C-alpha cells in the first residue's frame, strides 16, 4: 500500500484526478470502477475540468459503479445513477451505454448481480477502482460482517451507514435500508485501487483499516493485501497514522 498525504480536500481531489487521468491517457479504453458519496465529488469536478481543458477524453472509457440503493430508480435524485450522471457522466464525452450502475429496482436482483459480475469480466476487468471509506470501514456497501463477501450482492445497511447517509435525505426515514454492491472479491480483482479519505471524522477508521488487523469486521482492511493500492488522505484523515 502506498500512502499519499495531502494538505487539503482540494489537494486530495487534484491528486486523485491526476492518477485517474494518467490511467486514461495510458489506456484510453480503460475500465474504471467508480464510487459515489461526498469524498469523490471534488475528484469528479477536477476530471470534468481536465476534460474541458482538452487534457482527457472519456470517449472510449467503460465504467462500473460500486453500488446502488435497493428500491431507488435511476431517475431518483438520491440514486447513485443520478449522482454519477450529475457529477460526471453528463459533463464529459463518455458514452452512457458504457456506464454501469447496479440496478436498484430489478425484478430479478440475483440475476442482476450475476450479470453485473459477468459484464465486468466481459469488459476485461476493472483497471482502476476508486473508493471512499465508510466510518465503519465499509468499502462499496460491504458492511462489517463475519466473512468478506465475494461478488456483487444484496446487503442490508447498518444503522451507522443509514445515519451517515441521512444527511443527504429530507429525513432518516427516507434513507433506503438496503443496497446492491460489488463484493470485496470484485473490488480486490481491480488491477489498481485508489482509496480517498478526508476529514478528522475518518482518522480513526483510517488507522484501524490500514494499520490494524485484516478482518471482515473492518472490510477496507483487506486492501492491505492488494498488490497495487494507493490511499490518498488529507492531513486530518492521516492524523492518527
Ligand atoms: C459509495 C460507497 C461508499 C462511500 C462511503 C464514504 O459509492 O461505496 O462506500 O464511499 O460511504 O462516503 P463519503 O464519501 O460520503 O464519506
Boltz pocket constraint, residues with backbone or C-beta under 6 A from the ligand:
constraints:
  - pocket:
      binder: B
      contacts: [[A, 34], [A, 35], [A, 36], [A, 37], [A, 38], [A, 39], [A, 40], [A, 66], [A, 67], [A, 131], [A, 132], [A, 133], [A, 134], [A, 135], [A, 138], [A, 139], [A, 140], [A, 141]]
      max_distance: 6.0
